[in-house]
Amino acid sequence: MAEAVAVVPAGESAVQVCLVDTGTGTPFVSGLDLRPLWGTLYPQANATQALVLVDRSNFGVSGLALVRYPDDPYDRVWIPRSDPGAWTEISTPEPVQRVVGFSFHAPSAVLQTAVAPRNGSRTIQFSLDALPNHVYPVPGCVGILYLAEVQAAAGSAPRQFDIFVNGDRWGMGPYTAPLRLASDATYTSAPYIGVNGQYNFTLNATANSTLPPIINAAELFSVVSTVNVATDADDVAAMTMIKGKYEVKKNWAGDPCAPKNLAWDGLTCSYAISMPPRITRLNMSSGGLSGGISSSFASLKAIKYLDLSNNNLTGSIPDVLSRLPLLLVLDLTGNQLNGSIPSGLLKRIQDGSLTLRYGKNPNLCSNNTSCEPTKKKSNSMLAVYIVVPVVVTGALAVLILLLIIRKKQGKVSLNRQNEAGGVQSRSQHGDGHNLLQVDNRRFTYRELEVMTSNFKTVLGQGGFGCVYDGILPDGTQVAVKLLAGSSSQGVREFITEAQTLSKIHHKNLVTLVGYCKDGEYMALVYEYMSEGNLQDKLRGKGRNAGTLTWKQRLRIALESARGLEYLHKACSPAFVHRDVKTSNILLNANLEAKVADFGLLKPFKRDGDTHVSTARIVGTHGYLAPEYAAAMQLTVKSDVYSFGVVLLELITGQPHILQCPEPTNIIHWVRQRLARGNIEDVVDARMAGNYDVNGVWKVADVALKCTAQAPNQRPTMTDVVVQLQECVELEDQHFV
């Protein structure tokens, strides 16, 4: 028999009970009883952890007399416990009253009996055992000791005693007995770890106590996590409605996502450390679905991919699907849908946040206009026959004219560049790039001297060179990065960065204001980021030193991830940054984060490439993905790995390589400490506990997934953005 105390989430109308074979035999159920409990009866049970009963003892009772319902309104079974050789049994026929407002409640029949030490001893000792299991080989336990004064003590003789468990003090200090015939209890919230599963209790009378210790009853529970036990309640409700509407014949029973290895067929779920599972993919393709598209799909708020293709769905596409915040792909191919595509979905398609597949729906319009058949077909076709040749002829003429003009302009521009000591030829530096393709403003070296007051103030320094503070003639503050030396690698990186930043634009990528290529001098002019880089900010160095709050760190992580996601997803072909690290994330006056330093940026040769092979390894030790460092095969997942290291630095405040005392990568350092189950062991102490623990666990989970050894086990940057957005929302709710 097993007994558990669990909190059912608010609004739940049903509880899923699942028994799983753990390798010791087929599970079976003889009976299942559910008992509602008072909400404050067991404060150790909450939304993230449940209690499993280890022992419930009723002290001072000999024989086999159990106390349960109706004496206990919650139908708990209190087992008699006595040791006549060591304890004196004491009791009272008078009822023990429950104190008004007191959380704990043991029946009066239990509290009317107690034990005290025999033969003048001032100590009570007893043990409770928690058996290890496959999930918790060393179970952590919490306990409740029930105490009530049942003796008519002479005068005002005090009863005070210390409580110890396995030699550790229980609570903050000695316990003082309550008023006579009044119920009381003392309990622990933090789990104790037993010695070989055994918990040894000792009650010692203090020097000030006239009377020895007593105890009436005790409960011991092992603590089990319920975070990933049940799927998110809204997702469960939605899937129940979908299953019922379409009369799904699949083996859909129990909880949709849990246990993980028994998730419903066609579902993919996310399993964060400190959040309930969420449904992220639903594949009901070729499932024999008929009727309209259920509005319940719109309740799956974490879904990214929804496949309803090759069914017999009819009616129109509900616009409510456009409100699914994370939906990336909606496949409606091969149905009998009609009408037009809703405006909300069209907007999502146009801004690139959604891919909609709707082919083989003969009655579905592909635009937002009326679906009336076109009239006067013959006249329309005649117009097409006449207009097409005219348009084609005109277009060819314009194209030829543009080519002639551009060729002439190219010769003039090239001559002017050569006269000004412009770009070196391919034979000089071997990269073949041409700064004539850069559209941003071009500065002379003299203009740089003026705007930086002869390079007076250094903002920072890197492998490229020094970064100087500058002011444009219109008063705009800028940062001027001047190339140090004349190495061919520096030139290549300079040209790569200048050309790239002139073509890509995102609010979380640093903006290129202009460039300088004046003889031997080369420089890039950026927007000014007044708060410097993230590395210095985390270390309390540089400008405006101070500790970042957890909320600020979360937003910096989210904004940086969005910048990288833009490079990976929105650019065609995709770019790999190759040097993602905290020193390459810059912060403006509002602590908005922008990814910087694009000299090592590497494009895929064409869309659809899985990786890029490089001739050399570039980047920073400690941030390099293992497959890139070992085989020089570069993918977008290489950036994901590096970003995982950045996340760990944001959580811990530690550098990516720690000296403790030998050089240790932060990934190994964090994994070792999180294995103990305590997030506080790794969180930056300077945040002074001002964070939601569940949110930190979730970010740590994302970071460790990003730094998985195998690239295919890492999330995409889109997945990371989604997870971090949820963390920001969780933190916002925590401090409302």
QUIBELLIN-V378990 format. One record per backbone hydrogen bond with DSSP energy under -1.0 kcal/mol. NH is the residue of the N-H (numbers start at 1). CO is the residue of the C=O. If there is no record, write none. Layout:
# QUIBELLIN-V378990
nh,co
NH,CO
NH,CO
This chain:
# QUIBELLIN-V378990
nh,co
5,51
12,9
41,38
45,42
46,49
50,224
51,5
52,222
53,3
54,220
55,220
57,218
58,79
59,216
60,81
67,78
71,68
75,72
78,67
79,56
81,58
86,83
87,83
88,116
90,114
92,112
97,181
102,99
111,107
112,108
113,110
114,90
115,215
116,88
118,86
121,118
124,203
126,201
128,199
130,197
133,136
141,192
142,221
144,219
145,186
146,217
147,184
153,151
157,154
161,175
162,204
164,202
165,168
166,200
168,165
170,163
175,161
177,159
181,149
182,179
183,97
184,147
186,145
188,143
192,141
195,198
198,195
199,128
201,126
202,164
203,124
204,162
205,122
206,160
209,206
210,158
211,158
215,115
216,146
217,146
218,57
219,144
220,55
221,142
222,52
223,140
224,50
226,48
232,277
236,232
237,233
238,234
239,235
240,236
241,237
242,238
243,239
244,240
245,241
246,242
248,243
252,250
262,259
263,260
264,256
267,264
268,281
270,278
278,270
280,268
281,268
282,305
283,266
284,307
286,309
287,284
297,294
298,295
299,296
300,297
301,299
303,300
304,280
305,280
306,329
307,282
308,331
310,333
312,289
314,291
321,318
322,319
323,320
324,321
328,304
329,304
330,355
331,306
332,357
334,359
336,313
338,315
339,363
346,342
347,343
348,344
349,345
350,346
351,347
353,348
354,348
355,328
357,330
364,361
365,339
380,376
381,377
382,378
383,379
384,380
385,381
386,382
387,383
388,384
390,386
391,387
392,388
393,389
394,390
395,391
396,392
397,393
398,394
399,395
400,396
401,397
402,398
403,399
404,400
405,401
406,402
407,403
408,404
409,405
410,406
411,407
412,408
413,409
414,410
415,411
416,412
417,413
418,414
419,415
420,416
421,418
422,417
428,425
429,425
430,426
437,434
438,435
441,513
443,515
448,444
449,445
450,446
451,447
452,448
453,450
454,449
456,452
459,467
460,467
462,465
467,460
468,480
469,457
470,478
471,451
472,476
475,472
478,470
479,526
480,468
481,524
482,466
483,522
484,464
491,487
492,488
493,489
494,490
495,491
496,492
497,493
498,494
499,495
500,496
501,497
503,500
504,500
509,506
510,595
513,525
514,525
515,441
516,523
518,521
519,421
521,518
523,516
524,481
525,514
526,479
527,511
531,587
532,529
534,585
535,582
537,533
538,534
539,535
541,536
553,549
554,550
555,551
556,552
557,553
558,554
559,555
560,556
561,557
562,558
563,559
564,560
565,561
566,562
567,563
568,564
569,565
571,566
575,567
576,602
584,581
585,582
586,594
587,532
588,592
591,588
594,586
595,508
596,584
601,598
602,576
604,574
609,606
612,634
614,632
623,620
629,625
630,626
631,627
632,628
633,627
634,612
638,635
640,636
641,637
642,638
643,639
644,640
645,641
646,642
647,643
648,644
649,645
650,646
651,647
652,648
653,649
658,664
660,662
664,658
666,656
669,665
670,666
671,667
672,668
673,669
674,670
675,671
676,673
677,674
681,678
682,679
683,679
684,651
687,684
688,685
690,687
691,689
696,692
697,693
698,694
699,695
700,696
701,697
702,698
703,699
704,700
705,701
706,702
707,703
708,705
713,710
714,711
720,716
721,717
722,718
723,719
724,720
725,721
726,722
727,723
728,724
729,725
730,726
731,727
732,728
733,729
734,730
735,731
736,733
